[in-house]
Amino acid sequence: MATQSKMKFGLMYETEEGVREIEEWLDLHMQGEWALTVEGISDDLRKKNFKVLFELEHDKDLFKQHVSRV
């Protein structure tokens, strides 16, 4: 896992996807380091709120494009 000091770009992401799917996508597509943390889960356990941090702004933008299509 990357150190927080390298992570200059981030966003919050709400989804019904699982952690594994998100991590696999990030592993395949990110050029720099990234970090994913669970910030909250709905009472019915369906929706999750994640904080996604990126070393590179390009990676953040690529992730935003991907999730806007999902």
N, C-alpha and C positions, 0 to 999 in steps of 0.2 A: 504494500500500500504506500502511496505517496505521502510525503510530508505536507502538512497543511500550508506551510510557507510557500510552496511551489504553486499552490492553487490560487490563481488570481481571478478566475472567472467561474461563475456558478449560477445555478437556477434551481427553483423548486419545481417538482414534477409530481402530479397526481395521476394515478393509473390503477387499473385492475390487474396489470401485468405482475408477474412474480419477480423477485429479486434476481433469480437465475437468468431469466430471459434478458433483463436489462444488462446485467453484467456480461453475458455472452456477446450481446450486440456491441457494447462498449469495447470489449477486448478485441473484437474483429475490426472495428472502424476507427478507433482513436489513435492518433499519432503520438500524442503526449501522455502524460500520466493523468489519472482521474481518480476520484473517490466518490463512493455512493453510500449515503447513510439514510436509514429509515427515520423519518421525523414524526410519523403518526400513522395509525391504522384505524379504519372505521370500525364501529361496534360490530358490524356483521362480517368483518375481516375481508371484505371484498376490495375496498379502495385503500391504497397506500399512498402516503406522501413521502417523497424522497427529496433529499438535497443532493444535487449532483455538482461536483466541483471539478474543474478542468485546469490543467496547466496552460493549455493553448486556447486562445479565443476561437480559432478556426474549429477546434473540436466541439466547443460549446455551440457554435452556429450549426455545425453538421448535426449534432444531436437534436437541436431545436427543429431543424428541417425534418428529421426522421420522425419525431413524435408528433409533428403537426399532420403527418400523413397517416398515422396509426389510428 
